[in-house]
Amino acid sequence: MSTDWSIAFKPILDLHSKAIFAAGSSSVGKPVVRKIRKAILAARDEQEEPVALPTSLKKAIKEYYAKSLKDKEEADEREAASRPREPSFYKKPLSEWDVAQKLFKQEIDTYDKAQQQSKGLEYSIKYRTGNAREWFNNMTPSQQQEVKFAMKKWNEEGAPEETQAIYRKNNLKKTLEDFAEQIRRTMGCRIVMLVSHKKKASQTLSVSLHETTPQNAKKKFSVSSSGIKEWAANGFESFGEWSKTEFYPSEDSDHAASDCEDGPVLPEIIVDDEGYAKLPLRDGIGLKGQHELIRSIFHTSYKVCTGGSRPVPWGVITASPSNYLEPGSVPTGFVVKDPSHMKTEEVNRLWMHWERRSATNQKLVVFIKAKDADIRVTGKSKKKVVSTLDLDEEDQGRPVPFATDSTERTTQPAAHETTPDDVAINDQYTFLETLSKNENYLELVDATRDLAILAKQNPISERHQDLPTWADWSWSENYLPEDIHTSYATLTASLNKLQTCPISGPSSAMPVVLGIGLLYRESKRVIEYEEDEADPNTPFYLPHSAIDLQFLVALDEAVQEVLCSVVGQIERLNKEALSDDDEEVRMVVEKERHEVGEKNVESEENVVGGEEQQEQEVEEVVQKGRKRKINHASSNLSSAW
């Protein structure tokens, strides 16, 4: 009985799979393939009964890893979509059983219904646990591995950061007070705690001290004497420094960590005489490592522009890259964002673009402008530097939809301050993309743009009388109305109007997408609000907003439903286009046959071939790698978080 070659030589294939998966590339390089092929042939020569190998072993090796990479991508997508957002889910360490029920909910539901149906039972929830256990006990090895990976990740990372922020805001103080009192009552202990957490809005830390309320002493320990006050202050500083390395590891700590692992160390960024980065090699570097290389290349160029070492302001650059980057620094149509959020295909596209620039001795990326606050200026040079940040003459006559703090009216990143009425028509899709980093929302923006392409319409928006007044491109306020924050009923009613608004084309979809995006931006402001760092112009009602975790879950579900509606319109237009094309082709063919008879059969084929090419182009717009997975979106709507 013959043995499959991939099973016989699995140890060799597994030996190289870790590096290949880490690189995240959809294709395996020739040197790696040759190395694996050589190892397999050497192992086969030592076999008493040599295993039959494919005719083209190189091709078979590539196909093997391509399938493995595809399976891994599908597993990653399933993990991200299934990950619970509710922080209470993570209170206790998760078991494989806990994770499997979330990760394979649809498969378990299907198995449960099939089992009850096969036994002739009327469907009842009481049988579900037993059937779910049965499915769990019979998982395939790949499913078991997927569950273990997700369990390890969820236990290490806990709830998503945005839901942690809301839960922390509502529960941290009371939880710490209750804990201190419980320790005092049950064990007779007194306790002092230093607590730190990230402040996502500014990428800084919040450090606080919590202690037992004294029963007999007149003052709390932290303020009981001048010496203790000094000790507490030093403790704050030391704990803050330690927390920085925990929450925001530096490049040095990353390199130190990589030195302790088997993976390759990131290459050093070499700069030219002007201080711009030269393109390093990325062979054998994983996706995260490539993210860091891209970040370093951008940062090196930003240092040349600013004269200092301030971090790259990704938010404002994403909103208006042409205002900050020299043309050609990134590929045409490339969305500039924090490298840690770039997918494999985005990294590869950017890197190939830089390789072409490097081959022609061009600088990889050049900043033509920076945030005022990041410019390092002294004395006489100040006037000159500021003048380079002024608007070009051709820009002075039109509105600046993504103004940065180089203009007088802004002090915060532009995407945070921009109002819909400031946005030019051609910049509306870009503005929508800056409102939130939620993947499903960005997919909705992308789908709306495709719908406009198929409908051959410019990004226009029609006013729907049932939608909230702020879900319109004429809205001129930085924040949503007060009643959105003070009345949960008004908040949910507004979301319901957006969710149920009929969508018949791109013009009716635009205000819905805008309204959802503004809700995401407002939610982010609520989550990231810190009293000690709040802008003086922050509305008084924001700290006590009705926006909570339950609303965020409802908002995510609304996005999925609206996305289904938009994609439904895309499919409708696609079918209509194909139907019209078929009728047009039929008429052309009949006319040709009538006029010139059988001699023009070849011309007829050419006409049909041309129409088929047009159909293919339309199909590419609809299906171009967006992975919308409507069935998956629909299943998410029917499942509870």
C-alpha positions, 0 to 999 in steps of 0.5 A: 500500500503506497503512502502519501509523500506528504505524510511520509516526509511530514517531519521535513515539511513541518521543520520549515513550516514555522518560518514559512507561516511566520513570513505569511507569504502566499508563495514559497521562495525558490531557495526554500523549495530547493532546500526542502526538495533536497532534504526529501530526496536525501531522506528517500534515498535512505528508505528501504522501500522508497515512497513514490514522489510526485512528477514535479516535486517542486510544484507539489511542495509549493501546493502543499504549503499554499493549502496550509497557508490558506487553512491558516488564514481561514482559521485566523479569520474564524478566531477573529470573528468568534472572539467574545467581546464581553469582558466577563467571559474572561474572568476565569481561565478558559478551557478548550470546551469554552473556546470550542463552543465559540469557535465552532458554534455553527458546526456544533449547531448543525451537528445538534440539529442533524442528530435530533432530526435523525433520532426523530426528536422535536428540536429542543435545547435540552439535547444540545449540550450532549450533542455539543459534547459529542461533537467536541469529543470527535474533533479532527486534529486540525480543529483540536489544534485550532482550539488550543491556539485560540485558547492560549491567545484568548487567555493571554490577551483577554477581552479586546482593548476597546471593551476592556476600556469600557469595563475598566471605566465602569468597574475598576474603582469599585472592584479594587475597593471591594477587593481591599475590603474583602482582604481586610474582612476575611484575612485581617490584612491591610493592602496598598496597590499600584495599578496601571493601564494604557491610555489608548488615546495618547499611547501613554499610561495611567498609574494610580494607587489604591489602599485599604480605608483605615479603621484606626489610623487618622490618615491613609498610609500613602499620605501619613508622613512626608517620608511616605509621600516621597516613597509613594511618589518614587513608587509611582515613577518606578512602577510607571517606568516598569509598566511602559516596558510591559505595555509599550515594549521598545525596539531594544526590548523587541531585539532582546526578545528575538535574540532569545528565540529561534527566529531571525533578528531584525536587520539594522536600518542603514541610512544614506548621507541625508539620513533616509533609510535604505531598503533592508533584506526581509528574507526569513523575517515574519510578518510582525518583523516586517511591520517593524521594518516598515515602521522604522523606515517611515520613522527614519524619514520622519526624523529627517523632516522634523529634526527630532525623534517624534513618532509618526502621526499615523492618524493624520497621515491616513486621513490625507497622505498626499499632504504629508508624503512625496508622490511616489512614496507609496503605491497608487491607492495605497492606504497608509496606516500604522504598519501593525494593522497592515495585512500580508498583501499590503506589506508585500505590495508596499515592499515591492514598490520600495524595491523598484524605487531602491533599484533606481536609487530613489528614496523609499519614502519622503515626508514633505510635511509634519505636524507643527508639534513634532517640528524641532525648531530653534531661533532663526530657523523657526520662521523658515520651517513654519513657512514650509508647512503653509498651504500651497497656492493651489490649495488656498482657494478650496476647503481643507477637509483634513486640516492638521494642527499646522492650521490655526483652528486645530490642536488635535489630529485632523481625523478627530476634528474634521466635520462632514461638511468640511469634506470635499465630495472626492474625499468622502470615502477617505473620510469615512475610512478614518472614522473607525478601524473596525474591519467590518465597517471598513468593509462596508465603506469598501462595498459602498465604493464598489456599489458606486462604481457598478452604478457608475455614480459619483459619491453623492448622498441623498437625504432620507427624512427618517435618518437622524439629522447628523447622518448627513454630509451637511452636519457641521459639529465635531460631536454628536448631539447631547441627547445621543449621550444622555438618552439610551433610548434616543441612542438605540433609536438612532442606530435602529433608523440607520440599520433599517433604512432601505438601501437602493443604491450608493446615494441612499447608502452613503448617509447610512455609512456616514451615520454609522461611522460617526457613531464609531468615532463617538464611541471611541471618544467615550472609551478613550476619555481621560479627565486629566487629559480632556480637551477644554472643548470636550462636551460636558456630557461625554464622560457620562455618555449612554454609550456602553458595551451593549451598544457597541455590540449592537453597532457591530451587528448593525454594520453586518446587516447594512453590509448584507444590504449593500452587497445585495445591491451589488449582486443585483446590479451585477446580474442586471449588467450581465443580463443586458450584456447577453441581450446586446450580444444576441442582437449584435449576433442576429444583425451580423448573421442577417447582413453577411451570413455565415462569413462573419461567424468569426466576427461574432465570436470576437464580439462575444469574446469582447463582451465576456471580457467586460463581464469578467471585469465587472465580476472582478470588481464584485469579487476582488479579494474582499472576502465579504462572506455574506453567509458568514455575516448573516450567521453573525447576525443570528448569533449572540455575543 
